[in-house]
Amino acid sequence: MTFDALFAVVTTASGGRFAHRDHVYLTWLAIGEVGASAAVDLVSAGIQETARYAGQPRKYHATMSRAWVELIAARMPAEPEPFDAFVARHPEVLDKRLLNTLYRPGTLATEAARTGWVPPDRQ
């Protein structure tokens, strides 16, 4: 499945909005379709393209995109489940501040983190 197809599913389900929950849903769908490793590339490329199309290419953040894919993938069960069941079991993924448990704010603010992968710097 392409990013555009995933994006269409999510925006249709959300009534055209694209809030944090929708990002999580899109990422969850991508992982389910192509696996965690390929989802990093699929989600990252799609967000980059969407940001460029919106005239805001600097909105894309490489570390945040990959970290969210990895956080969601780590919580996905071996057996598929509906998205609502997934977020009911893992409500923390709906908290935008979840990355703060893995990264110091200063780390995510760096150009290196915005343009490439920076591993977590908190235990």
C-alpha positions in Angstrom: 0.0 0.0 0.0 1.3 3.5 -0.8 1.5 6.4 1.6 -1.2 8.2 -0.4 -3.5 5.3 0.0 -2.9 5.1 3.7 -3.3 8.9 4.0 -6.6 8.6 2.2 -7.9 6.0 4.6 -6.9 8.0 7.6 -8.2 11.4 6.4 -11.5 9.8 5.3 -11.9 8.2 8.7 -11.1 11.4 10.5 -13.3 13.7 8.4 -10.4 15.4 6.6 -8.5 16.4 9.7 -5.0 15.1 10.5 -4.3 15.4 14.2 -1.8 13.4 16.3 -4.2 10.4 16.6 -4.4 10.3 12.8 -0.6 10.2 12.6 -0.6 7.3 15.0 -3.3 5.6 13.0 -1.4 6.1 9.7 1.7 4.7 11.3 -0.2 1.7 12.8 -1.6 1.0 9.3 1.8 1.3 7.6 3.4 -1.1 10.1 0.6 -3.6 9.6 1.0 -3.4 5.8 4.7 -3.4 5.3 6.4 -4.1 8.7 8.3 -1.8 11.0 11.5 -1.3 9.0 9.7 -0.5 5.7 7.2 1.6 7.6 10.0 4.0 8.7 10.8 4.7 5.0 7.1 4.8 3.9 5.9 7.1 6.6 9.0 9.3 6.5 8.8 9.8 2.7 5.1 10.4 2.9 5.4 13.1 5.6 8.3 14.7 3.8 6.3 14.9 0.5 3.2 16.2 2.4 5.2 18.9 4.1 6.8 20.0 0.8 3.4 20.0 -0.9 2.1 22.2 1.9 5.1 24.6 1.4 6.5 23.7 4.8 9.3 21.3 4.2 11.0 22.0 7.6 8.0 20.6 9.4 9.4 17.1 8.6 11.5 15.8 11.5 13.5 12.6 10.7 14.1 11.5 14.3 10.6 12.0 15.4 9.2 10.2 12.4 11.3 7.1 12.9 11.0 7.2 16.7 7.2 7.2 16.5 7.2 4.2 14.1 9.5 2.3 16.5 7.4 3.2 19.5 4.2 2.0 17.9 5.8 -1.1 16.4 7.2 -2.1 19.8 3.6 -2.1 21.2 1.9 -4.0 18.4 0.9 -7.5 19.2 1.8 -10.6 17.2 -1.9 -11.1 16.3 -3.6 -8.2 14.5 -6.2 -6.2 16.4 -8.4 -3.2 15.6 -6.8 0.2 16.0 -9.2 1.2 18.8 -8.2 -1.9 20.8 -4.6 -1.0 20.2 -4.9 2.5 21.6 -7.1 1.3 24.4 -4.2 -1.0 25.5 -1.6 1.7 24.8 -3.1 5.1 25.5 0.4 6.6 25.9 0.8 6.6 22.1 -1.9 9.3 21.9 0.2 11.6 24.1 2.4 13.8 21.9 4.9 14.1 24.8 5.7 10.4 24.7 9.0 11.1 23.0 10.1 13.2 26.0 10.5 9.9 27.9 13.2 8.9 25.3 14.7 12.3 24.4 15.7 15.5 26.1 13.9 18.4 24.5 17.2 19.9 23.4 18.1 16.8 21.5 15.0 16.9 19.3 15.5 20.6 18.7 18.8 20.0 16.9 19.3 20.2 13.2 20.9 16.7 13.3 17.7 15.3 14.8 15.5 17.1 12.3 17.4 15.9 9.2 18.6 12.5 10.3 18.4 9.7 12.9 19.5 10.5 16.4 19.1 7.7 18.9 17.3 8.2 22.2 19.4 9.9 24.9 17.2 9.1 28.0 17.0 5.7 29.6 
